[in-house]
Amino acid sequence: MSVFLNGIGTAVPPHELPQDLVLDYARRILGPRYSQFERLAKTFTTSGVEKRYSMAPPDWFEAPKTWPERNQIYLEGSKALFIKTAKACLESACLAPDQIDTIVTVSSTGIATPTIEALAWKEMGFRNDVRRIPVFGLGCAGGVSGLSIAQAQAEARPGSHVLIVALEACTLSFRSDRLQKADIIATVLFGDGAAGACLSTSRLVTNLPKIELGAGQEEIWADTLSIMGWDVDEAGLGVIFDRSIPEFAEKHIAEASDKALGRMGLKRNVIDRFVCHPGGAKVVHAIEKSLELESESLDAERETLKNYGNMSAPTALFVLKRVLEQGSQGQMVLSALGPGFTASFLPMKVSQ
């Protein structure tokens, strides 16, 4: 049973943070507390990030925040982002909210119970019997793994329409109390945003090309739990972001890709475009090197990182949207690395 991607949408929160502004704030807030700050400050200009967006205004970050304060901003901002993204997806697919049968919501940067799609349900106009599948903890791999979950849901219920929305508020995890290198790197890279898609076993008449999705695959490595994730304490979420990630990606991503492609019935030499989550400039370079791609070929990845930063889960879907807008066609694989440590892959064939 074929599953088609019939609509795609993205959204960002209202507060734009140019990288030079972020550096100014970080220098003022972290510089006096962190003796190695100036040594790391150069990463703000070498990260590949020129701006990103935040649910909170810049001055919100000046004073320390409690976990309830952070989560309140998350709840308010996530509801607004969900609605904006869902409407963009539905408009792209030419669907009404009451035509959606299943909603997959992916997020790892806050706690919402009732879940985000429930908070937005009345304003969106979804049906009373819509199926809801909230997914937490997938981190940067969440956009790809979430789309895989949505693909499986659509395939299992032929004729139904599935909406997937991945949204994150990474900037709200900014910490001035822990003063670990990972927190500086997170400040350099992280942004907030949301992206989503509408899937069905029917191909709808939209302005998108024909996008047929296959079954997703994942590859998890043993003894890698400490590479990426969250520490949780009374102040909120503290990022775990190991410096070995680029080196790990360069060493392992090719083998993981080949294993996943084999389970899909594909080989690397038939892939016209790997569409990748750009965790950072070094990670993008490592992926190109590992997969033996031409240098600088992951242009949409670098452009997304430049304009939005690393938004975690939704970032890969931002890249996919840009790749489609460039007119790329052929056999593609959407991929991302996330906590676990895990690589997530989803095959798609794009044609007119």
C-alpha positions, 0 to 999 in steps of 0.5 A: 500500500503506497503512502503519499506526502500530500502537504508540508508546512513549517513555522517559527516563533515570533522572536528572531535572534541574530547570531551576533545578538545571541553572542552579545547576550551570552558574553554578558550573561555567561562570560563573567561566570565561565572562565573559558567563554572567550575561548569558545566564543569563536564557535558563534561565528564558525557554527554556520548559524546566522540567526534562529527564532525563539518562543521567548524574547531576548531579555527573557534569558537574562535572569535565571528561570525555574522549570515551571517558568520555562515550561509555561513559555513552552506550553503557550508557544507550542500551542501557537506553533502547532496551530500555525504549522498544522494550518500550513500543512492542511492548506498545502494538502487542500484538506480541512481539519475535520478530514484528519483522522490521526495526529502524530505530535513529536516534541522533547523540549517540554511537558504538556499533559493534556498534550499539545494537539489537545490544547489546540484541538478546539481552535483547530476544529479537529473531530471528536474522534481523531486519534492522537499519538504524542511522541516524546524523547526522540530529540533530533531524530524526532522529525524523521522517526515521527514521519515514519510513525505517521507513514505506518499509521497511514498504511495501516488505515487505508484512505485515512489522513494523518497529520504529523507535527514536530515542534521544539523549543530548544532555546528555553533550555538555556542555562546560566547555572551549570556552565558546562561546555555543552550548554555553550554549544547549545547556545551557539546552535539551538533554535525553536520551530515546527514542521509537519506533513499530511499523509494518506494512501491517496494522492491528493491534487496539490502543488507538490510533486508525487512523493511516495514514502516507504517504511522507516528504519532505525539503527541504534548503537550499544553503550551510547546513551551518554552521547545526547539527551537531557539531564533533568533537575529543578531548574529544567532540562540540561543538554547532553551534547557530546563533543564526539558526535561529528567524529561518531557520525563520520565513523558510523553513519555510512555503515548504519545507512547501508544496513537501513537501505538494505532493509529497504531493498535499496543500495547507496548508489541508487540514492539521488539525494540524502536529506539530512538533519544538520546538527551543526556545521561539523556534523554536516561535513562528517555526513558528507565525508562518511557517505562519500558525497561531494563536498558542499553537496548538502546545500539545503542542510547548510542553508537551513542551519544558517537561517534557523539553527538546530531546531532538533526534531523539525529541522530535517523537515525544514530541509526536506521542504527546501529540497522539494522547492529546489525541484529535486527528484528521484530516490531520496532518504530522509535521515537524522541522528538522535538520542539513543544514540540512534540513526533514523531513516525514511525512504521517499521517491519524488517524481512529477 
